[in-house]
Amino acid sequence: MSGAGAGFAGTTDGSFFKAPGWVDLSKRPGESKQVPPTWRAWAANVARCAHVFYSPNFVWLSIAAVVWCACPYDLAAASEWRRGWMLRRLAVNFVTTFGYVGFWHAALYVWGCSERKFMPNVFPDASRMLHNVWYSVLAVVQWTAWECVYMRGAARGTLPTHALDSSGAYVRLALWIVAIPLYRGAHFYFAHRLIHVKPLYKFVHSLHHRNIDIEPFAGLCMHPVEHLFYFSCVGPSLYCRAHPFVFWWNGVHLLLSPAASHSGWEDHLQSDQFHMLHHRRFECNYGSASFPLDHLFGTFRDCLHGSSKTYRGAGDAAAKAAPAKDGTVARAAEDATYPPMPKSPRGFYGYMIFVASSSSAPQREAAAPRPLLPRARRRRGPRLRARRRRGHPPTARRGPERPPLALPPRGAPDAGLHLGVGLLIGVVPVYHAMLSIHA
């Protein structure tokens, strides 16, 4: 199956720094054809838990277990809002996340542990690194907020949990551990397609797509609103009776898994040509290479250049043009036009401040529901919205390729399905997490 290495913990021949077996080393990085997985192969892997033991999931699960043993959730302290326990969780999350992501950045860009870079002539400069690290910091801060809300709800009994007080409880915990990576794969696909809807892409997701040549800190480099969609993957712990470790295991997966998949290199653990193509072509590869959803909905693109038999979307026309026989001319022309880190559009950071300052509005509304505007003023809503639209900041410049901003393939009959599922699993958990504060 295309994706991570086939060895234990996702390694290739026991090494963390070798290309997966399906990569053709005689070709340039990014030009090997990936084979989309079948549902039968996916189900067989799930049945034997290969998605846990023979993938990078085992690495992240091991990290989650070690950190949990050293710093478990203190639900007794969380029964009251206290600065001490919240700052401890923030410190744990910072050390865990930046230790892991920093390792991959150092291994690839400082120590030179890999040799096959997708864009060999482009490296991140100081401004790009500062940009990516800053938004990664915001990701850790927001995850800590999610964690504090969960701990507070679990301590007060407003969120369901269960203790490990019987053999059945341990069985349920094991089943949840196996199920979380599967739910992550489905949630990421549908939530990702949701934020490619034009308004969300323009003002939210386009920030993440500033990184065309990706590097490890680009994985968590997202608009804070996108972080809300992303971390809403913890929804099962808000609705189902699960041990608090399940919530932590889900969080570790969310914080650590984007690092190596956004490396920009082809020859290491979890090297991800599949997601690199999404950053280069935009309207393809929304999920993961090991989950068949992209193949099912026709958004699976198998290599960087040339046409793809598995892709049915309305994406970039440039990729459909016939490249040179060996692909070198098309690749050289594309890499030569790669832009520097785009400057923030006028008014962008003002927009960011507005989003941050208004983030408490849903909590106030949940505590005391009431109209935000008097009835007479609400009648003027369309005119007010029109004036606000004229003041919206423009979309960040995305480089040589400007994607059509719509649900791909545009006009497809499954667009409503993606929108509905995306709203259900990406938005509803955010609302209920806020409600749990006031319960």
Protein Blocks (a to p, Z undefined) as FASTA:
>chain_A
ZZddfbehhiaehiabbccfklcfkbcehiaccddddfklmmmmmmnommmmmccklmmm
mmmmmmmmmmccdfklmmpccfklmmmmmmmmmmmmmmmmmmmmmmmmmnopafbdfblm
bccdfklmmmmmmmmmmmmmmmmmmmmmmmmmmmnopaccdddfbfklmmmmmmmmmmmm
mmmmmmmmmmmmmmmgfklmmmmmmmmmmpmbgcfklmmmccfklmmmmmmmmmmmmmpc
cdfklmmmmmmmmmmmmmmmmnopabdghiafklmmmmmnopgckbcfklcklmmnopac
fbfgdcdfkbccfbdfklmpccdfkommmmmmmmmmpccdddddehklmmmmmmmmmmmm
mmmmmmmgcdfbdfklmmmmmmmmmmmmmmpccdddebjbdcddddddehiaklmmmmmm
mmmmmmmmmmmmmmmmmZZ
